[in-house]
Amino acid sequence: MDFDYYYGLEAEQFAFYRIPKLLMRDKQFKNLSIDAKLLYGLMLDRMALSVRNGWIDSEDRAYIYYTLDNIMEDLGCAREKCAKVLAELDSAKGGIGLIET
């Protein structure tokens, strides 16, 4: 494939996902896979939508709807890999504790 350069403000036309720098630089996250860090960024993006929609629990925490099928599609992976990546983030499954399912 042959891709052209972006000129001037053309790059402004794209939307971006944000991944906290802390996940990349802090020692406590060094063993977290890149896939888990990317998934967390995708989840943060969905959290903004949840807040806009008023999806807040009784403790004033935003919650997201993100099905395994959606995650598999977004990460381009199979169900088994999807479950493994979620487990890395999930406190209930022995993960780092960034999410609760």
ABEGO torsion letter per residue (X at the ends): XBBBBBBEAAAAABBBBBBBAAAAABAAAAABBAAAAAAAAAAAAAAAAAAAAGBBBAAGBBBBBBBAAAAAAAAGBBAAAAAAAAAAABAAAGBAGABBX
